[in-house]
Structure formats: structure tokens, C-alpha cells
């Protein structure tokens, strides 16, 4: 992409208003999340920190930092990431390495820095989306060539995913790999190559489970629970208990019983169980409805993006949020083996919240440039390359983007 292609795009974007539907959806999710977190963390914080307001106060502080970052990134032209992403990825890899050597050991895992207040793997998910979007955009004409497409993609995902796995964090590793394969598909990768990636991923996951005691225990508990729910893990039995108590309308905010008598980590991994017990099936529908609206708006903005780079970034960020939600809730209802993914905008934790809000800021900037006239010129130029290849019977290149 030429250096003069986007001259003035930042100034034009800066004069446009924000995407109000996306902001409204995001605001409702954050407000709902803070209300549920206050209920889920009140007694937990009082027991652990002798201050019932500790976790909700910290979450509100991180939300403030994240909203400032969202505001800043919404005004930063997303095309600048083409220049910044390599040093940002380098810094992220350094942080992932530091975790392995100086990270705090907690429950047999090293995942955090700075006295447990920062988790680099959460930042790595967003950085991988940005890095792969820039890389796939720059190599879009050569993705069907294995040496330019599949192999480099495997190296990138293997390096980041491997460092995260060593912490160990199996769920974050799986998230990174799935996002990489999804972006490769959206960029126009061949089905045959995508099938190879899926097959290799399944083989690697099987090997990881075979050599990892934690993975073996989780899969064994999952399979036992499928055969007989009463034989599920202790965590899952308490979750099911919360669901049964919640019923259709729930027990009411602050009235969860399970969070007081054994439900593990109610403010983080198990917050969906608290939500269902207190707001019932109706509350769960509201939750899924808000995430569904977020997915609809994010993908609509991806479709309207000025270029393929914006489409990949917007799609990747949107699918990342939805994937985290699906893994967290899928675990809670027993559809997939236990994983430690946060429920975006609900689970306590500054790293995930700030990363998600940063992603929303980039998405807002893409939305603010959606009517750039350069868009059609770029797609026509790229389409001409494809048509030329077809006309002279040369090897076809990847399409500009998936429908």
C-alpha cells in the first residue's frame, strides 16, 4: 500500500462521530457486567481482602483506564499499526518470556507479572489479531503459496502459542490458534490449507492432553460428566446447582447461595453461574442477546471497512470477544472441557478488560473511516490482479476477502 494512499484519513476520521449502536451495546455490557461482578465479588472480597468493595473498586479503576485507551485508539488511524505492529509484537513476546522466568507462581502456573496484576497472555490475543491482520494483508497475493502462507502462519502461531502454553495456559493457547486459522480463512486462504491447519491443531491438542496431567484430568472429568452429570468435577456440580436454583427468573440480585457455599472463584471463572442463579434463564438470554448484538455490529463494521486490513482487524476483534464468551459459557454449561477463559466485560481482571476495550477502540476507528473513497479503488486494484491471473492462466491468488 502506497504511503500516500491514506493521507488525511486520520483527519477525516477525527471529524466523524462514533458508532453509536456499538457504544450503546458496549455500555450495556459493561454496566451489566459491573452489577453482576459486584454481587459475585462482595463476600469473596470480604473473605480474601477483608474489604467487600475491593474487587469491584479495582474493576472500576481498570474500566476507567480501558475507556481512556478506547478513546485514544478510536482516534488513531488503524493503518498506523502497519508500522507499529512489529515492535509491539516483539515487546509482547518479551513479556511472555519474562512470565516464564520471573512470573508469580500460583496454583502451579506462571501467568502474571507485577504481583499478579498483569497477565501478558490477554494482551497477546489482541496483538496476534493485529499482527496477523497486517501480515495477511501484506501477503494477500501469495497466501496460496505454502512458503508464503501456511508455513509462516504456523511459525507465528507456534511461537506465540508455545510461549503461552508453557505458562501453562491451554485455553489461551487454543484461542490464539483458532483466531489465527479464522483470520487466514477470512483473508482468502484455500480450504485445503485450512483443513491442514485444523488437522495439525487437533493432533497437537491430542498430544498436549496426553502429556499434560492437567489436560488429562480435565478431559477425564468432562467425559465422565457427559456420561453422568453427577460424576462431573466438583466445580461443575456446583455450577449445575446454581443453574437449578436460578430457574427461569432467578433468585434476585445479590441472592446467590452457591457463591457462598463452595462455588469456586465466583468473580472470575464462575461468574456466569452467579449470573444465571441471580437473574435466571431470562438473564442468560439477555447476556447472549447483548453479545449477539455486539457480534452483529462488529461484523457489519468489518463488512463496511475501508480495506481488507480493516476487515481483518474488525472481524478478528469481534470473533475474539465472541470466542472468549463461547468458551467461558460453554464450559459452564458442560459443552466443552474446563478452560480458564474470562467472560469479557464481566469477569474480574484488569488485563482482559483493558485488552477488550483497546480492541473496541480500534474497531471504533475502523468504523469512523468506513466511507473512505479509497476503499473501492483498493478493492478494484486488487480485483484487477485476480482477473489478470485468470485471463492469462497463471496461478490464482487468494481472494481479497471472504463474503
Phi, psi and omega in degrees: 000130184293155183289339182264359185300321187248028177299128179082358182295323179295319180294318178296316179297325182295337180271353182269155178280165178287162175283101187296319178301318179295318179296321179295314179299315180297317179299318178295319178298315182292319179295314177300318181297318180294322179296313180293322180295321177302316179293317185289333188258351188303301181287324179300315179293323180295321179286320186274323185241001182057032179208105184296340181268358190302306187290320180290326177295316178298318180296320178296322178295315179294325177298321177298316177297316181296321180291324175297316178297319177302314181298316181295311184292334177292343179256359180261119180304123184296343177292339178296338180297341176296332178268330187269338195293328180295308176296327178295317177296320177300316178296322179295318178297322178297317178297320178295325176291319180299325179302321183291334185257322184235007180291154180287133179274122180218120180054041175080009182229148174246105184230350188233159175234167174057058177059039175079008185267354182220131181241101185300334182296333177291317176296323183300326180298314179292317181296322177298318178300312181295316182296313181293326177298314179295316183293314180295324178294318181288334182253019190298335181277351187236015185294336179282347176276120185303322182291336179257342185249282189295314183295310177300322178299317180296322179294315181299309181293324179295321181292309181292312180298323179296317179295323179289321181297325182293349184292322353266149176218088186294320183292320178293323177298314179297320179299315180298315181295316180297319179294322178297314178296322180295315180294324177297320177295313182296330180286347178112017179298148181292149178300324180297319178291321179295322177298321178296317179299315180297316180297314179297321179297316180296320178296315180296318178298319179297317179295320179299315180297322182292328184257353183252117182300321179296316178298318179298317182295319182291319179293320179298316179294323179296313180295322178296322179292328177294322180287321183206109182305332180290346179260010178293171177296161179304317181303312183292326178296322178290325177297313179299323177299318178296319180298316181296318180293329182291321179062216185274317184252352178085169181273348182110150181299132180083359186257012179297134177265322185298326180294342182265342187230042168129351178294119183295139175035066181304325183282349185240265185300326188257016185294332177296324178295320178296317180301314183292321180295324185269331181244353174074193179299327179296316179298321177297320178297320178297317179301308181294327177295318179294318177294324177298318177295321178298317178296317179300312183292319180297317180288329175294319177292325176297320179294328182270002184301151183295334185204179181296326179299313178295321178298315181293316180297312182296317179296315181298316180296316181296312180294329178298310179300315181293322180295317177300317179296315182294322179293314181298310181287327177298322176296315185294331179261007172082018180278331181226158178301159186299134176218155187262028179292142177283156171270108188305133178072002179239307184296143176293139179145120183288325185298311180293318182296314181294319179297317180295318180291326174297317177299320177296325177296318177295320178298320178296323178293321176298319180296326183286348179250015190295341183252024177298131180291341180293343183303304184298324179296319180294315180293322179295320180297315180291323178296327179296323178298316180295315181297322179296319179297322181291322185292324183258014174063024173278172182297135180287152176252171182294149179288161184300316177195161175285154175293000000 
